[in-house]
Amino acid sequence: MRRTAPRRLSPYLVMGGAAGIVILILLMGAAGIAVIALSPERVPTGVQIAGLTLSDQPFASARTSIESLADDPISATDRDRRWEIPLSDLGATLNVDATWQAVQDAPANTRVNPIYTVDLNLAQSGLFALSESVNIAAIPGDTPQMGRSMDIPVMLDRLRVDVSGELADGAFDLDMIEVAPEVEQPASTYTGETTTHMVESGQELGLIARQYGVNIDDIMLLNDITDPNIIWVGQELTIPAGGEYVPENIPAAPSSSGKSILVSTGDQRIYAYENGQMVWTQIVSTGLPATPTVTGDYNIYVKYVADDMSGDDYFLPQVPYTMYYFQGYAIHGTYWHNKFGRPMSHGCVNLPVEQAQWIFNWAEVGTLVRVV
């Protein structure tokens, strides 16, 4: 039987089919590019933040997730005890814009920490309020038991140094100190004039005693206080003195006319004068022995409602009510300690924030400052 020869495809047909395939591939590629171009930007693969996986999420939904973190509570912990508290109780606020930028900049498979800011005055008030639930009273008697109390200054310093790192995992470990049972104190026999003082943010018992010119032990005895480190904002104290303390030996004013300021490093006190008469005084913290406050006559040359300060071993953001009088030396408010009445600074004159605001508003650029 005769075989039929196979039909040969026309070269034109072969070329046309190949061209069609190429065109199809190009069309599919163009379509893919269009899909990518029209699809929303997405978070890199594997990016997480505060327990949330943002991996491959569109930017819009990822930012919404970050904004929701501002409403998430923080777990305050002491051993096996836990309290859920709002961020505001630690004086903290989520910086949404900075956190969102960190997420966008993060490489794939990265864990990003939320970025927080902190108001230490609010943090102090919130921690004092929390202490009412957290503190465990010591039990006196034949078998006394130690108590536990929050170490608020230590926690405030932790928040100051690295608030974002402290709160990154949504928890904040409470620093606690042991408190011995109360020892029965003799009843106060003071019968003289008294003044009621309400504790303000940033005050300690030593500061209040010096403000009124009385002994700290007398305040403790009159108010049944056993631990001078434990007082709280809003607490009313009976002070064994009549009215505000006025120093007996007021230093002479630096000038007999206009406004002038005198800072005494020996007394740890600042004085304000008008036309040679003292109008205001307050205890301060001046420089430590290794970083003393310069002495001499100067003039305030610039004022800032808030200014960043830094040195070789510190950075203090937004220092309130700052008045520079010589190079980097300034009179300013202080939110990072409340140990006024003793040297504490790198050379500046530290004041409680409320008192710094008073003299900031009172003094003008050019006011004479004498440091002795």
C-alpha angles and dihedrals in degrees: 000000000000116000120226113234113241116257116254119224116239112253088228090058092050092050092048093052092050091049090051092053091050091050091049091052091049091050092050091049092049090049091051091050090050091051091051092046093049096043117094121258112266139207112258117265116276098015114148135179129188093339094315120118109218094172112149093347117147111258094247095057093040092056090049089054090052092049089054090061088073088070096046115109124235120235110231106201138194112177104299094347121098137184125189108220133171119254089248091066087068092044088246130142127187112239096218097183095050092045092049091050090052090053092050091049095046118111120231119290094022132140110221123201119222112247116233136183123208138211103205094198090057090043091054092051092047093049092049089052091048091050090070088068098034106043117093115210119232115243118226125199139081091324102032121195126208118240130216127231133183114256095221099178091056092050092048089054091050090053091047093052099045116353093164093052093046094053100033095106095042093252135098120198111218118228109227133190128198117250122205120225116271118270112220109256126208113256115263113258094190110133101167132104117308139195129204114231124189113211113242131201112284096023128125128188093256090054092051093047091053091045090062097032095240136125117270090223090058091055091048092049094047092049100038091244115161100175115046090199094063114076126121141215110273095023113139115225127191108226119204093226139075113250130321120341117256115191113244095220105044112189117241115266117259088232135022093214133053125353124328139166130215124194117195111200089186095055094031089229138124125212131197121204137189118197090344096309122112111241101170142009135183138171116252143181116243131183126317118242091263092048106031126186112254115247128217140070119310141154131233104255103177138010130205127186085215132000136177114242128194143169139168093294107020146048120194115185123211099357103197129239098001122184116182116208103166127018105300095345115111147164106237148150119270126213100167100069140018100199096116119163094054135068109276110141141089088244104300126110108254121207134175107266096247092051092045088055091054096053092039090058092042101048124069130208105277096036111146115249119193118189117194 
